[in-house]
Amino acid sequence: MNEEQNPQAEPHITPPPVEENWKEKYLLSIAEMENMRKRMQKERSDMSRFAIESAIADFLPAIDNFENALRFAGSGSAEIKNWATGFEMILSQFKEVLNNNGIHAFNSVGSIFNPHDHEAVEMVETNEKPDGTILEEFTKGYKSSLRTIRPARVKVAKHIARDAEEQNLNQ
């Protein structure tokens, strides 16, 4: 008798195919999970570092104002000099916080303009310095190990155009 004709006969059950590379797939899955864990940990670390750097960047104008005020305090009275000493201590604490978070000021005068680190606020035509040389720094720039927190605001040298040179010579 045929199985199709007898409804009470047990159907023939075929076992699921055995995958021969199950161990490779298992190890690959574990490796993928480990890579995802590391990537997420790095993203979390980067996000917290970026948040700290952004918060510190908000304090940089206040630090600039402290430095500017202290530059003029030396020419004041004895009382002003005493106050200035206290403000210098506060400023040093701010700078210590910057240093503890890996943020430092960089000097730009004499270096070549780099748009990642500098913001040109003025250009001066001159042939005394190479084209793109920073002549003056109006506001300090700050960097962390990974990025520029605030670009320096600078005055940049630009070569005088030949037509302008000829006009100056003719005058």
C-alpha positions in Angstrom: 0.0 0.0 0.0 1.1 3.5 -0.8 1.6 6.2 1.8 -0.6 8.6 -0.2 -3.5 6.2 0.0 -3.2 5.4 3.7 -3.9 8.5 5.7 -2.9 6.9 9.0 0.6 6.0 7.9 3.3 8.2 9.4 4.8 10.6 6.9 8.4 10.3 6.2 10.3 13.1 8.1 13.6 14.1 6.8 16.1 15.5 9.3 17.2 19.1 8.8 20.4 19.4 6.8 23.5 19.5 9.1 25.6 22.6 8.3 29.2 21.6 8.2 30.6 25.1 8.8 28.6 25.9 12.0 31.7 26.4 14.0 33.0 29.1 11.5 29.6 30.9 11.7 29.6 30.7 15.5 33.2 32.2 15.7 32.3 34.9 13.1 29.2 35.9 15.1 31.3 36.2 18.3 33.9 38.3 16.5 31.2 40.6 15.1 29.7 41.1 18.5 33.2 41.9 20.0 33.9 44.4 17.2 30.5 46.0 17.7 31.1 46.3 21.5 34.5 48.0 20.8 33.0 50.3 18.2 30.2 51.4 20.6 32.7 51.9 23.4 34.9 54.1 21.2 31.8 56.1 20.1 30.8 56.6 23.7 34.3 57.8 24.6 34.4 60.1 21.6 31.0 61.6 22.5 32.0 62.3 26.1 35.4 63.8 25.0 33.6 66.0 22.5 31.0 67.1 25.1 33.8 68.0 27.5 35.8 69.9 24.8 32.7 71.8 23.8 31.9 72.8 27.3 35.5 74.0 27.9 35.4 75.9 24.6 32.6 78.0 26.2 35.0 79.2 28.9 37.8 80.2 26.5 36.5 83.8 26.0 36.5 84.3 29.8 40.0 83.1 30.0 41.0 85.5 27.2 39.4 88.3 29.1 41.3 87.4 32.3 44.6 87.4 30.4 43.8 90.8 28.7 42.8 92.4 32.0 45.9 91.1 33.8 48.1 92.6 31.0 47.0 96.1 32.1 47.0 95.5 35.8 50.8 96.0 36.2 50.4 99.7 35.5 47.8 100.3 38.2 47.9 101.1 41.9 49.1 98.8 44.6 45.5 97.8 45.4 44.9 96.8 41.7 48.1 94.8 41.8 46.9 92.9 44.8 43.6 92.1 43.1 45.6 91.1 40.0 47.5 88.5 42.0 44.3 86.9 43.1 43.0 86.9 39.5 46.3 85.4 38.3 45.7 82.5 40.7 42.2 82.0 39.3 43.5 82.1 35.8 46.2 79.5 36.6 43.4 77.2 37.9 41.5 77.6 34.6 44.6 76.8 32.7 45.2 73.7 34.9 41.7 72.5 34.0 42.5 72.9 30.3 45.8 71.0 30.7 44.1 68.2 32.7 41.7 67.8 29.8 44.4 67.7 27.2 43.7 71.2 25.8 46.5 73.6 25.1 47.0 77.0 23.5 49.1 77.1 20.4 51.2 80.0 19.1 50.7 81.0 15.5 52.9 84.0 14.8 55.6 83.2 12.2 53.9 80.0 11.1 52.1 79.4 7.8 48.4 79.8 7.7 46.4 76.6 8.1 42.6 76.8 7.6 42.1 74.0 10.2 44.0 75.9 12.9 43.5 79.6 11.9 40.8 82.1 11.0 42.1 84.9 8.9 40.6 88.2 10.1 43.0 90.5 8.2 45.3 90.2 5.3 48.3 92.6 4.8 50.0 93.0 1.4 53.8 92.8 1.9 56.8 91.3 0.3 58.8 91.2 3.5 57.4 87.9 4.6 56.4 84.8 2.6 52.9 84.5 1.3 50.6 83.0 4.0 52.8 83.8 6.9 51.0 84.8 10.1 52.1 88.3 11.2 49.9 88.8 14.3 47.6 86.8 16.5 44.5 88.5 17.8 43.0 85.6 19.6 44.8 82.5 20.8 43.9 79.1 19.3 43.3 76.0 21.4 43.8 72.3 20.4 43.2 69.0 22.0 45.0 65.8 20.9 42.3 65.1 18.3 41.0 68.4 17.0 41.1 72.2 17.0 38.8 73.5 19.8 39.0 77.1 18.7 41.0 78.4 15.7 43.4 81.3 16.3 42.2 84.6 14.8 45.2 86.0 12.8 46.6 88.6 10.4 48.1 87.0 7.4 50.8 88.2 4.9 49.9 88.3 1.2 52.3 89.1 -1.6 51.7 92.4 -3.3 50.4 92.0 -6.8 52.8 92.9 -9.6 50.4 95.6 -11.0 50.2 97.2 -7.6 54.0 97.1 -7.2 54.5 98.9 -10.6 51.9 101.6 -9.6 53.8 102.2 -6.3 57.1 102.5 -8.2 55.6 104.9 -10.7 54.3 107.2 -8.0 
